[in-house]
Amino acid sequence: MPALTVATESQSLAAEAATVVRKFAHLRDQALLLALLEYAPNERAKTNVAHKIIQCGDSYKAEGDSRCLSQVADFFWRNVILPVRVTGGKTPEPRSRLSHSGLSSAGDVRSPAETEAINDLKTVIETAATRDNHRCVISGKLDPESIASGPEAFSVPGNGLEVTRVAHIIPFSLRDSSRATSGHLPSIWSALECFGGIDLGALMHGGINSLDNVITLSATVHRYFTELQVALEPIPDSPNTYAVRTWGKVAPRLGLPKTVKLLSTAPDAPLPNPAYLALHCAICRVLWASARGEELKDVLEDLEEVAMLASDGSSANLINIAIYRSLAFSRIEAY
């Protein structure tokens, strides 16, 4: 089917779905549902979201019940926005890097499978750092530790120095796990594929550490990238070229460039996948347009307290807690 026809059909469905939202959705859900329609990262994703909303509109006309639309809103909120925000930035450090990073938590690994996944990161981190020339791909700042690698590693020093970290675009903590606490993961991956309009099967298992799912960032940019305040949005018809998007009070003041072009200094190392970066950017856009900022703030504050008190601070448990806290919040809003 021609691309223009697909785009026209998805736009028509999105317009119909937006009408359903404005007529029938609870006020709490309207901004989120409209943002999902507007910022879905491709035509397939837009069609996926629109179909779910239109089906709920048919249900409302038949039964006069708006709960279906609330369920769609909460499906994406609890299985896309919350998990990515809660688990972002939780890429663990392999043991061999602890002396450099100052971390001491690698010994808290609970299973051989997790140990293997974390140890696999050593090669991924080293290869990604080489691919990205030991620099933050957004700010251009060079990791000072690369000085030990020789002068060729920092031949263009104009952007300054800052420690870098390798971040997962789709969070490491969402990898498949045999742990009992990972019961929400199938729903999370289903929702990510639905909203992303792409097949994420390659990432669900060991593929979470694929080179096209990691990116080198300075410590500062890493923080705001994983907190969904900085994103890279693919520029159409310009391969590996991205607009730098920022939100919030701090990220827009970091002095980041308006656009960046990703380049590889390692011929066999793939660059970050533009579809994964587009999905991450779309999630950021939806979050900031969702009108659920206070809810997210409450959830994150609860998680900070739990992380200090819980005997098992695993990411899977944090996802569970975030979802249950969100459920309590929605019950309060219903009254």
C-alpha positions in Angstrom: 0.0 0.0 0.0 1.5 3.4 -0.9 2.8 5.4 2.0 0.6 8.4 1.2 -2.5 6.2 1.4 -1.4 4.7 4.8 -0.7 8.2 6.1 -4.1 9.5 5.0 -5.9 6.5 6.6 -4.0 6.9 9.9 -4.8 10.6 9.9 -8.5 9.9 9.3 -8.6 7.3 12.1 -6.7 9.7 14.4 -9.2 12.5 13.7 -12.1 10.1 14.4 -10.5 8.9 17.6 -9.8 12.5 18.8 -13.5 13.2 18.4 -14.3 10.2 20.5 -11.9 11.4 23.2 -13.3 14.9 23.3 -16.9 13.6 23.5 -16.7 10.7 25.8 -13.4 10.5 27.8 -13.1 11.5 31.4 -11.4 14.9 31.8 -8.4 13.2 33.6 -7.8 11.0 30.5 -8.4 13.5 27.7 -4.9 15.1 27.6 -3.1 11.7 27.7 -5.3 10.1 25.0 -4.9 13.1 22.7 -1.2 13.2 23.2 -0.9 9.5 22.4 -2.7 10.1 19.1 -0.7 13.2 18.3 2.8 11.9 19.1 2.6 8.3 18.1 6.0 7.9 16.3 4.8 6.5 13.0 1.6 5.8 11.0 1.3 2.2 12.3 1.5 3.4 15.9 -1.0 6.1 15.3 -3.4 3.6 13.8 -2.9 1.2 16.7 -3.8 3.8 19.3 -6.7 5.2 17.2 -8.3 1.7 16.8 -8.2 1.2 20.6 -9.9 4.5 21.2 -12.5 4.1 18.5 -13.5 0.7 19.8 -14.1 2.3 23.2 -16.2 4.9 21.5 -18.4 2.2 20.1 -18.7 0.7 23.5 -19.7 4.0 25.0 -22.4 4.5 22.4 -23.8 1.0 23.2 -23.5 1.1 26.9 -22.9 4.7 28.0 -19.8 3.7 30.0 -16.6 5.7 29.7 -14.5 3.3 31.7 -13.2 1.7 28.5 -11.5 4.9 27.5 -10.0 5.2 31.0 -8.7 1.7 30.7 -7.0 2.6 27.4 -5.4 5.7 28.9 -4.2 3.7 31.9 -2.9 0.8 29.7 -0.4 3.2 28.1 0.3 5.2 31.2 1.1 2.1 33.3 2.8 0.0 30.7 4.7 2.7 28.7 5.2 6.0 30.5 5.6 4.8 34.1 7.9 1.8 33.4 10.2 3.7 31.1 10.5 6.6 33.5 10.9 4.4 36.6 13.5 2.1 35.1 15.4 4.6 32.9 18.9 5.2 34.1 19.2 1.9 35.9 21.8 0.3 33.6 24.1 -1.5 36.1 27.8 -1.2 36.0 29.8 -4.4 35.3 32.1 -5.4 38.1 35.3 -4.4 36.2 34.0 -0.8 36.0 33.1 -0.3 39.6 36.5 1.0 40.6 36.1 3.8 38.0 32.4 4.5 38.7 32.5 4.5 42.4 29.5 2.1 42.5 29.3 -0.8 44.9 26.0 -2.4 44.1 26.9 -4.9 41.4 27.2 -7.5 44.1 23.5 -7.2 44.8 22.7 -9.3 41.7 20.1 -12.0 42.7 20.5 -14.6 39.9 23.0 -16.2 37.5 20.9 -14.9 34.5 21.1 -11.3 35.8 24.8 -11.8 36.5 25.4 -12.8 32.9 23.3 -10.0 31.5 25.3 -7.4 33.6 28.6 -8.9 32.7 27.7 -8.8 29.0 27.5 -5.0 29.4 31.3 -4.7 29.7 31.8 -5.5 26.0 28.7 -3.4 25.0 29.9 -0.4 27.0 33.4 -0.6 25.6 32.3 -1.0 22.0 29.7 1.8 22.3 32.3 4.1 23.8 34.6 3.4 20.9 31.8 3.7 18.3 30.9 7.1 19.8 34.5 8.3 20.0 34.4 8.4 23.8 32.1 11.4 23.7 28.5 12.3 24.6 26.8 12.1 21.2 24.6 15.1 22.1 26.9 17.6 24.0 30.1 16.4 22.3 31.9 16.4 25.6 34.8 13.9 25.8 35.1 11.4 28.7 38.4 12.3 30.5 39.1 8.6 31.2 39.7 8.2 27.4 42.9 10.2 27.8 44.5 7.0 29.0 43.7 5.5 25.5 46.1 7.9 23.7 45.8 11.3 22.0 43.9 10.0 19.0 40.9 9.4 21.3 40.4 13.1 21.9 41.7 14.8 18.8 38.7 17.3 18.8 38.6 18.7 22.3 36.6 21.9 21.7 33.5 20.9 23.6 35.2 20.2 27.0 35.4 17.2 29.3 32.8 15.3 31.3 32.4 11.7 32.5 30.2 9.7 30.1 27.8 6.8 30.7 26.3 4.4 28.2 22.5 4.5 28.4 20.0 2.0 27.1 17.3 3.6 24.9 14.8 1.0 25.8 15.7 0.5 29.5 17.9 -2.5 30.5 15.6 -3.2 33.4 12.8 -4.1 31.1 14.6 -7.2 29.8 12.9 -10.5 30.2 13.5 -12.2 33.5 12.5 -15.4 35.3 12.0 -13.5 38.5 8.5 -13.7 40.0 8.4 -9.9 40.3 8.5 -9.5 36.5 4.9 -10.4 36.0 4.1 -7.0 34.4 6.7 -7.3 31.7 4.5 -9.0 29.0 2.0 -6.2 29.2 4.8 -3.6 29.1 6.3 -5.0 26.0 2.9 -5.3 24.3 2.1 -1.7 25.1 5.6 -0.5 23.9 5.1 -2.4 20.6 1.6 -1.0 20.2 2.6 2.6 20.8 5.9 2.3 19.0 4.4 0.7 15.9 7.5 -1.6 15.7 8.5 -5.1 16.5 10.6 -5.2 19.7 11.0 -8.9 19.9 14.8 -8.7 19.4 15.1 -6.6 22.6 12.9 -8.6 24.9 15.5 -11.2 25.9 19.3 -11.0 25.5 18.9 -8.4 22.8 18.4 -5.6 25.3 22.2 -5.1 25.2 22.3 -4.7 21.5 24.6 -2.0 20.3 21.7 -0.3 18.5 19.9 0.1 21.8 22.7 1.9 23.6 24.0 5.5 23.4 26.9 7.3 25.0 25.9 10.4 27.0 27.6 12.7 29.5 26.6 12.2 33.1 24.5 15.4 32.9 22.7 14.5 29.6 22.3 10.9 30.8 20.3 12.1 33.8 17.9 14.2 31.8 17.6 11.6 29.0 16.6 8.9 31.4 14.2 11.3 33.2 12.5 11.9 29.8 13.6 15.5 29.6 16.0 15.1 26.7 15.4 13.2 23.5 16.6 12.7 20.0 13.9 13.0 17.3 14.8 11.6 13.8 14.8 14.2 11.1 13.0 12.8 8.0 15.1 12.0 4.9 18.3 12.8 6.9 19.9 9.5 8.0 21.3 9.4 11.5 20.4 13.1 12.0 18.3 14.1 14.9 16.7 17.2 16.4 17.5 17.6 20.1 14.3 18.0 22.1 14.2 19.2 25.7 11.5 19.7 28.3 11.2 20.9 31.9 13.0 23.8 33.7 16.6 22.6 33.5 17.2 20.6 30.3 16.3 23.5 27.9 19.1 25.5 29.6 21.9 23.0 29.2 23.1 24.7 26.0 22.7 21.5 23.9 22.8 21.8 20.1 19.6 22.0 18.1 20.6 19.0 15.9 23.2 16.2 16.0 24.4 13.7 13.4 25.5 10.4 14.8 28.7 8.9 13.4 30.5 5.6 14.1 34.3 5.4 14.5 33.9 1.6 14.6 32.8 0.3 11.1 31.3 -2.9 12.4 29.3 -1.2 15.3 25.8 -0.2 14.4 24.6 3.2 15.4 21.6 3.7 17.7 18.4 2.5 16.1 16.3 5.5 14.9 13.1 3.7 15.6 14.1 3.2 19.3 15.1 6.9 19.6 11.8 7.9 17.9 9.8 5.8 20.5 11.8 7.3 23.4 11.1 10.8 22.1 7.4 10.1 21.6 7.2 8.8 25.2 8.8 12.1 26.4 6.3 14.1 24.4 3.3 12.2 25.7 4.5 12.5 29.3 4.9 16.3 29.0 1.5 16.7 27.3 -0.4 14.2 29.5 -1.4 16.6 32.4 -0.4 13.8 34.8 2.7 15.5 36.2 1.4 15.6 39.7 0.6 11.9 39.6 4.0 11.0 38.3 5.6 13.2 41.0 3.7 11.4 43.7 4.7 8.0 42.3 8.4 8.9 42.2 8.3 10.3 45.7 6.8 7.0 46.9 9.4 5.1 45.1 12.2 7.0 46.8 10.9 6.1 50.2 10.4 2.4 49.2 13.9 2.2 47.7 15.3 3.2 51.1 13.2 0.7 53.1 12.8 -2.3 50.8 15.0 -5.3 51.1 14.7 -5.9 47.4 15.0 -2.7 45.4 14.9 -4.5 42.0 13.6 -2.6 39.1 10.8 -5.2 38.7 9.6 -4.4 42.2 9.8 -0.7 41.5 7.6 -1.2 38.4 5.0 -3.1 40.5 5.0 -0.4 43.2 4.7 2.4 40.6 1.7 0.7 38.9 -0.1 0.0 42.2 0.5 3.6 43.3 -1.0 4.8 40.0 -4.0 2.6 40.5 -4.6 4.2 43.9 -4.3 7.6 42.4 -6.8 6.9 39.7 -9.3 5.6 42.2 -9.0 8.9 44.1 -9.5 10.9 40.8 -12.7 8.9 40.1 -14.5 10.3 43.1 
